[in-house]
């Protein structure tokens, strides 16, 4: 199994997600982020090459779970996956539309 490492940027994204969900339900906020991370880690650690490339040039892949995209790099020589960012897909689409 591949080691999965949460970067500081991804940790910050998780804090933002918890704060956002907590506006409606503080209990659900923590439970959902645990669910999100567990699903991502379980899948990515076993199948690090299964997610499509987001950027082949930078070796960044995108794992999707419900409304969230998890961007990560798999460093085969280290047998490690670095979770780079965890972003709500709706926010990404809105940002892309703003710049079109």
ABEGO torsion letter per residue (X at the ends): XBBBBBBAAAAAAAAAAAAAAAAABAAAAAAAAAAAAAAAAAAAAABAAABBBABAAAGBBBBBBEABBBBBBBBAAAGBBBBABBBBAAAAAAAAAAAX
